[in-house]
Each structure stands twice: as C-alpha cells, then as structure tokens.
Amino acid sequence: MMKRTKSSLRSDFLEYVKLYLTYYKKALATMVNATVSSWHGRKISPVYYYLNYLKEPDWKSLVIRGEKEFGEKQDIWERRIEVARQR
C-alpha cells in the first residue's frame, strides 16, 4: 500500500471541503429563493408552522435591553420615510 503524504491528504481534504461548500451553497440559495417567493401569508418558520397557537412577534416590538443605538437609528429612518411620503 502506498503511504499518503500530508500534502496529498491536505489537498484531498480541501477538495472535499470545496465540493461540500458548493453543494450547501446551492441548497441554501434554493431555500432562500423558495422563502422569498412564497406567499406572504404563509408561515415560513417550522416552529410557527407546527405550533399553530404561536404567533410570530412584530419585529418592531422586539427590544434588546441596553441597546438603544439601533432603535434610535430606526426611528430616524422611519421619520425620513414619513417625510418622503408626505412630499
């Protein structure tokens, strides 16, 4: 039996990782496209799909304790959008 060198093993491993990532990149793209193109009223998350009594939270009501920077930037952005709508 022929002994494999570290370089050969590394090369084979990198080739495997490359194929693995290519496959999962395609699978992820397929899932994202299906999610984006699905009907807006359909529950996407499996948690909410299987547990019908749960309701998805309104993203605006989610607050991170001690984190005000994002909220303040969001408020500024919403005010700009409102000004643009009024014009």
SULFEN-V613231 format. One record per residue. RES is the residue in one letter. NEAR is the number of other C-alpha atoms within 12 Angstrom. D_LAST is the distance of its C-alpha to the last C-alpha in whole Angstrom. Layout:
((RES NEAR D_LAST) (RES NEAR D_LAST))
This chain:
((M 3 79) (M 5 76) (K 8 75) (R 11 71) (T 10 70) (K 10 67) (S 11 65) (S 13 66) (L 13 64) (R 13 61) (S 14 61) (D 15 61) (F 14 59) (L 14 56) (E 14 56) (Y 14 56) (V 15 53) (K 14 51) (L 14 52) (Y 14 51) (L 15 48) (T 14 47) (Y 14 48) (Y 15 46) (K 15 43) (K 14 43) (A 14 44) (L 14 41) (A 15 38) (T 14 40) (M 15 39) (V 15 35) (N 12 35) (A 15 36) (T 18 34) (V 15 31) (S 13 32) (S 13 33) (W 10 32) (H 10 29) (G 12 31) (R 16 34) (K 19 35) (I 20 36) (S 15 38) (P 13 41) (V 13 42) (Y 15 39) (Y 15 41) (Y 12 44) (L 12 44) (N 13 42) (Y 9 42) (L 13 40) (K 15 36) (E 20 33) (P 10 32) (D 8 28) (W 11 27) (K 13 25) (S 9 28) (L 12 30) (V 15 31) (I 12 33) (R 9 35) (G 8 35) (E 11 32) (K 12 29) (E 13 28) (F 16 26) (G 19 25) (E 13 23) (K 13 22) (Q 15 20) (D 15 19) (I 14 17) (W 14 16) (E 15 15) (R 14 13) (R 14 11) (I 13 10) (E 12 9) (V 11 7) (A 10 5) (R 9 6) (Q 8 4) (R 7 0))
